[in-house]
Amino acid sequence: MKIWKNGDATGITPPNHFGGLNVLDIVPFAGSNFSVQVSKAPKGGGGELHHHESWSQVFYVLEGALTFDTGKERFTLTKGQSVLFEPFDPHYTVNEQDEHCTSLVITVKQ
């Protein structure tokens, strides 16, 4: 068992992310094959179109709304909704709402 108590820590804006998006590792990879992050996006915050070659990611919206674009489809998720991106699935994210968005991001290495 491992316990992490860093929920009040300051996160970072990862490379290729913009607009004040802040990501905090609440369960870091640290020798495992998964991580859990809290992602906070103010209006206009998000991540550029990209994909991961060996990661699957689930985005679960805790507060607000987050818009996703895959290059073929564009959709917005609201509180309580989620999406799974498999390896090589392109995705772009942006908060187009006036209120901030908080999402839980679970990443699993394949």
C-alpha positions in Angstrom: 0.0 0.0 0.0 1.1 3.5 -0.8 -0.5 6.7 0.4 0.0 10.1 -1.2 -1.0 13.3 0.6 0.0 15.9 -1.9 -3.4 17.1 -3.0 -2.6 20.7 -1.8 0.7 20.8 -3.7 1.3 23.1 -6.6 1.1 21.5 -10.0 2.8 22.4 -13.3 1.8 23.4 -16.8 3.2 20.5 -18.9 4.9 21.1 -22.2 2.4 21.8 -25.1 -0.3 22.9 -22.7 -1.5 26.5 -22.5 -3.7 29.1 -20.9 -2.9 28.4 -17.3 -3.8 24.7 -17.3 -2.3 23.2 -14.2 -1.7 19.5 -13.6 -0.9 17.9 -10.3 0.3 14.3 -10.0 -1.7 12.9 -7.1 -0.5 9.4 -7.8 2.7 9.6 -9.9 4.1 6.9 -12.2 7.1 6.4 -9.8 7.8 2.8 -10.9 4.3 1.8 -11.7 2.4 1.6 -15.0 -0.3 4.2 -14.1 -0.7 7.7 -12.8 -3.6 9.8 -11.5 -3.6 13.6 -12.0 -5.9 16.4 -11.2 -6.0 18.8 -14.1 -7.4 22.4 -13.6 -8.1 24.5 -16.6 -9.3 28.1 -16.4 -11.2 29.5 -19.3 -9.0 29.1 -22.4 -6.7 26.5 -20.8 -6.0 23.2 -22.4 -3.5 21.0 -24.3 -2.4 21.0 -28.0 -3.5 18.2 -30.3 -1.3 15.2 -29.6 -1.3 11.4 -29.0 0.5 9.0 -26.8 2.1 5.9 -28.3 2.0 3.7 -25.3 -0.5 5.3 -22.9 -4.3 5.1 -22.5 -5.9 8.1 -20.8 -9.3 8.5 -19.1 -10.5 12.1 -18.5 -13.3 12.3 -15.9 -14.8 15.8 -15.4 -15.2 16.7 -11.8 -16.3 20.3 -12.2 -17.2 22.5 -15.1 -16.9 21.4 -18.7 -14.0 20.5 -21.1 -14.1 20.4 -24.9 -12.2 17.7 -26.8 -11.2 17.6 -30.4 -9.8 14.5 -32.1 -9.3 16.0 -35.5 -12.4 14.1 -36.7 -14.8 14.8 -33.8 -15.4 17.7 -31.4 -17.4 17.2 -28.2 -17.8 18.7 -24.7 -18.0 16.7 -21.5 -19.5 18.1 -18.3 -19.5 17.1 -14.6 -19.7 13.3 -14.2 -18.8 12.5 -17.8 -15.7 10.8 -19.1 -13.8 9.7 -22.2 -11.1 7.1 -22.9 -8.3 7.7 -25.4 -6.4 4.6 -26.4 -2.8 4.8 -27.7 -2.4 6.8 -30.9 -5.9 8.4 -30.4 -5.3 12.1 -31.1 -6.8 14.6 -28.7 -6.9 18.3 -28.0 -8.5 19.9 -24.9 -9.7 23.4 -24.1 -12.0 24.9 -21.5 -14.4 27.1 -23.5 -16.6 27.9 -20.5 -16.5 30.9 -18.2 -16.0 28.8 -15.1 -12.9 26.7 -14.4 -12.8 22.9 -15.1 -11.3 20.3 -12.9 -10.7 16.8 -14.3 -9.3 13.6 -13.0 -6.8 12.1 -15.6 -5.9 8.5 -15.2 -3.0 7.3 -17.4 -2.1 3.7 -17.9 1.1 2.6 -19.8 0.4 -0.3 -22.2 
